[in-house]
Amino acid sequence: MTKLAIMGAMEEEIEPLLAHFGEAKVTVYADNKYYEVSHNGLDIVIAYSKIGKVFASLTASTMIQKFGCDTLLFSGVAGGINPELKIGDLIIADKLCQHDLDITAFGHPHGYVPGGSVLVDTTKSLRDVAIEVANENGIKVIEGTIATGDQFVHSPERKEFIQKTFNADALEMEGASVAVVCDSLNIPFFVLRAISDTADGGADIDFDEFLKSSAKNSADYLVKIVNKLQK
């Protein structure tokens, strides 16, 4: 690892990281801001993509292809599906899918397009480091499937569909698109989320209330992972 990318989707998700890493060089490119910092000799580029799969794909691609990042870590918040996940809890994606990708009319499964796959695996070596950090610091975290789509899910029916179709533990709006980009470009990557809501009828209220605290939970854990990766 010579240059690390750290992504979030929203400003609130990277604010704790920028506060931790300190002074940054800001580059404006493709209608977005990229923050370059040095941490114990490691070059890091931090950015929030804006919400959704298209912006996340653009930002991940830019960090890899313009800034030369060779590893990517994503930190942010998600809606919980797995009943074990409460607000503030942490989940690492072992694989991700696109729950709103649908060409089932042609006989394909949900989440699949020809030339792609329903599930994209994250990089096991990075997950292993994250679990090691969690064990050393007494941090509770689970590994599971995260489903991505261009919808803020706040319906019990949609939540149930995603859980049953993909056996998903959490859902959000960027991770799987970042996974496709990194997997296609052979870039090791990792997606970490803290639960901000439970994707049901009160999800919008929970999200607004717990966005910042859950984002900080994810960012604080991510900083410990970065420190471990440097050792």
Residue pairs with C-beta under 8 A, 6 or more apart in sequence:
1 42
1 70
1 71
1 188
1 229
2 43
2 70
3 42
3 43
3 44
3 45
3 67
3 68
3 69
3 70
3 71
4 42
4 43
4 44
4 45
4 69
4 70
4 71
4 72
4 73
4 226
4 229
5 44
5 45
5 46
5 47
5 60
5 63
5 64
5 67
5 69
5 71
5 72
5 73
6 14
6 17
6 44
6 45
6 46
6 47
6 72
6 73
6 74
6 75
6 222
6 226
7 14
7 46
7 47
7 48
7 49
7 56
7 59
7 60
7 63
7 72
7 73
7 74
7 75
7 174
7 178
8 14
8 17
8 47
8 48
8 49
8 74
8 75
8 76
8 215
9 48
9 49
9 50
9 51
9 52
9 55
9 56
9 76
9 172
9 173
9 174
10 48
10 50
10 51
10 76
10 211
10 215
11 48
12 211
12 212
12 215
13 48
13 75
13 76
13 77
13 215
13 218
13 219
14 35
14 46
14 47
14 48
14 75
14 219
15 215
16 215
16 216
16 219
16 220
17 46
17 75
17 219
17 222
17 223
18 24
18 35
18 37
18 46
20 219
20 223
21 37
21 39
21 44
21 46
22 37
23 37
24 35
24 36
24 37
24 46
25 35
25 36
25 37
26 33
26 34
26 35
26 36
27 33
27 34
27 36
28 34
29 62
29 66
30 58
30 62
32 47
32 49
32 50
32 58
32 59
32 62
33 47
34 45
34 46
34 47
34 62
34 63
34 67
35 45
35 46
35 47
36 43
36 44
36 45
36 46
36 67
37 43
37 44
37 46
38 44
39 226
39 230
40 227
40 230
41 230
42 226
42 230
44 226
45 63
45 67
45 69
47 59
47 62
47 63
48 59
49 55
49 56
49 58
49 59
49 60
49 174
50 59
51 173
51 174
52 150
52 173
52 174
53 98
53 148
53 149
53 150
53 173
53 174
53 176
53 177
54 150
54 177
55 174
56 173
56 174
56 175
56 177
56 178
57 177
57 178
57 180
57 181
60 72
60 177
60 178
60 181
60 182
61 181
61 185
63 69
63 72
64 70
64 72
64 181
64 182
64 185
64 187
65 185
69 187
70 187
70 188
71 126
71 187
71 188
71 189
71 229
72 178
72 182
72 187
72 188
72 189
72 190
73 126
73 189
73 190
73 192
73 222
73 225
73 226
74 174
74 175
74 178
74 189
74 190
74 191
74 192
75 192
75 193
75 215
75 218
75 219
75 221
75 222
76 172
76 174
76 192
76 193
76 194
76 215
76 218
77 172
77 193
77 194
77 195
77 196
77 207
77 210
77 211
77 214
77 215
77 218
78 91
78 146
78 170
78 171
78 172
78 193
78 194
78 195
78 196
79 153
79 159
79 170
79 171
79 172
79 195
79 196
79 197
79 198
79 199
79 203
79 207
80 86
80 87
80 89
80 91
80 169
80 170
80 195
80 197
80 198
80 199
81 147
81 159
81 162
81 163
81 168
81 169
81 170
81 171
81 198
81 199
82 91
82 142
82 144
82 169
82 170
84 142
85 91
85 142
85 169
85 170
85 195
85 198
86 195
87 195
87 196
87 197
87 198
87 206
87 210
87 214
88 194
88 195
88 210
88 213
88 214
88 217
89 140
89 141
89 142
89 194
89 195
90 134
90 139
90 140
90 141
90 142
90 192
90 193
90 194
90 195
90 217
90 218
90 221
91 141
91 142
91 143
91 144
91 146
91 169
91 170
91 192
91 193
91 194
91 195
92 122
92 127
92 130
92 131
92 141
92 142
92 143
92 144
92 190
92 191
92 192
93 122
93 143
93 144
93 145
93 146
93 175
93 179
93 190
93 191
93 192
93 193
94 121
94 122
94 127
94 143
94 144
94 145
95 119
95 120
95 121
95 122
95 145
95 146
96 119
96 120
96 122
96 145
96 146
96 147
96 148
96 175
96 176
96 179
96 191
97 111
97 118
97 119
97 120
97 145
97 146
97 147
97 148
97 166
97 168
97 176
98 111
98 147
98 148
98 149
98 176
98 177
99 110
99 111
99 147
99 148
99 149
99 161
99 162
99 165
99 166
99 168
99 171
100 149
100 150
100 151
101 110
101 111
101 112
101 113
101 149
102 110
103 112
103 113
104 110
108 114
109 118
110 118
110 165
110 166
111 118
111 119
111 165
111 166
112 118
116 180
118 166
119 145
119 166
120 176
120 179
120 180
120 183
121 183
122 179
122 189
122 190
122 191
123 188
123 189
123 190
125 188
126 188
126 189
126 190
126 225
126 229
127 143
127 190
129 225
129 228
129 229
130 141
130 190
130 192
130 221
130 225
131 141
131 143
132 228
133 139
133 221
133 224
133 225
133 228
134 140
134 141
134 221
137 224
139 221
139 224
141 221
142 169
144 168
144 169
144 170
145 166
145 167
145 168
145 169
146 168
146 169
146 170
146 171
146 172
146 175
146 176
146 191
146 193
147 162
147 166
147 168
147 170
147 171
147 172
147 176
148 171
148 172
148 173
148 174
148 175
148 176
148 177
149 162
149 171
149 173
150 173
151 158
151 173
152 173
152 203
152 204
152 207
153 159
153 162
153 171
153 199
153 203
154 197
154 199
154 200
154 201
154 202
154 203
154 204
155 200
155 201
156 200
156 201
158 199
159 171
159 199
159 200
162 168
162 171
170 193
170 195
171 199
172 193
175 191
175 193
178 189
178 191
179 189
179 191
181 187
182 188
182 189
183 189
190 225
192 218
192 221
192 222
192 225
193 218
194 214
194 215
194 217
194 218
194 221
195 214
196 206
196 207
196 210
196 211
196 214
196 215
197 203
197 204
197 206
197 207
197 210
198 206
